[in-house]
Amino acid sequence: MATCRIKFTLRCPSSDSQRFGSTCRLPNPSSPLLLNLTPASSSNPKKVSCSSARRRSFGTVRAHMATEEKPVSEDRMLVFVPPHPLIKHWVSVLRNEQTPCPIFRNAMAELGRLLIYEASRDWLPTVTGEIQSPLGVASVEFVDPREPISVVPILRAGLALVEHASSILPATRTYHLGIARNEETLQPTVYLNKLPDKFPEGSRVFLVDPMLATGGTIVAAVNLLKDHGVDNKQIKVISAVAAPPALQKLSEKFPGLHVYTGIIDPIVNEKGFIIPGLGDAGDRSFGT
């Protein structure tokens, strides 16, 4: 596992610039956290360094928040860490080792609802028209039910994160992917594939995986979507926690992809777990 060096560029007012990741208050909730991921020369896989002109140290991470506005290339992978306090709250509930299984699963579902809400901003197909209200004619805009959004949870833990998706999206289709990770090699194996033979042209797909750690599982899932007719820019990845190795791989392989995550943690250990992370999301969601 190679170490990676990450340069974070956040478009934040200087007075609000605080610390690493999602604690920065963005003026626009949909403003991206831009990642410039390049391999580092160090062989230590447990540390991540973030270089900049002005630095603040937080354990093994150094981060910088740039205030200048820069154009965002459509060919770059973008990572969004929405700064909503409820997102921070549910991530905190998930981190707590004392959180019991039912509350953990509910927290995962609530976090998924908020992340999908943020990810669907300016992305859903709509139709406009006029309707008769009780007091007059009103111009209206609806999400177009003729173009349902596809939701693809990666089993098992993805089921918990996507549990409330139907309460956010008026029209959805859910396709399940089962991908298991070998605990020794950390390589993914697909054991269930319920994707359609080919997604309709222009489909929009939410790919849901709570933990983006080493990147093997999510890369395999995106490749499967592409094999079934979905382009990078038609996919939005939803995760509870992400780490640099996974983001590195996604950035290299899938330009134009968008990732929405509750928080970015700096470390992946030798067993492929995110540190501090929140443990095994599947085990904690389902109590098995």
Steps between C-alpha positions, in 0.01 A plus 500: 500500500660824388499814705341799334550871539187710486461867432165633611354807336186630667321811389437654838496853637820553700313593816322166497803288420531248778639153499531186290214372284137566565545759777548774243183700450453534128305797368327266257397162646575335168851644469745217437800396702754472219758227535828509314621147566856409411716208614745576779848356532458377859432129553304550823136417417355639820563871461375765266657840452315797357734767371437873478646842564318530835471188714324380810594168653240251626674176590630347178315744275586847384237693315467834328189687397545723201279804465550577134235405246625268230312356204402137547578270208218263405765232448609497865357273761326713762449411865223676692501512881175686580549721810149447639497459882260205476751315282766559766256385767416168335866431417576553869225257602643242259853542638398431860581139589223511761228563239270193497414325176147645445619858560807443283285381212261791542794744506634342179160541334470864610851578377421337167184707469694824550784406265258396225312827549824694448608284208168540318525879502484630138519141369144370480302508173199732533188600307320835523138597446198658661250363750190634667555574869204568732546873434629524146727374225860429606813431300654179632803277460503127575769234498432312176367152593565378146873509570541315831827530686682172555636417845765229526589399859800276550401222739484473793570835655378698200146387583508698825636818341236490224206404722332844481582574135136462395400776743733740316460390138145492359580234240773243550608159384726296726754253364707296743869417479660248733877542526706326768855595592755230570629583848852379415557633147246790533390419143127523412284212376158557342248246631175673396430718197143621450588782259294529180661374181534864394397820674294736284695780336542798731430299817596654833636254755571533872761239593486449877786353707544620861877448523747605230821357645748326270281567197481146365126456549390840372728479193356156416146639539561803277657274237187284506278805451712609206474150351123543516495829310551772765758777454714643781305827505172313540614348833500652846664299776347528849710398801501555875880511534770522232877464515783612269589160344147455363477861384838466333384200296169658405673821392746313278246269339177700474539869409174691533370280781338672800537363855286614794622396843429586862867535589851420376727308738877498441604142577435149368668230708668179381168313527327747270296678768462878516643665813328638704207403276199336656580129498338240275192679367324178399553323831394804699193565282363148515651362822669206328 
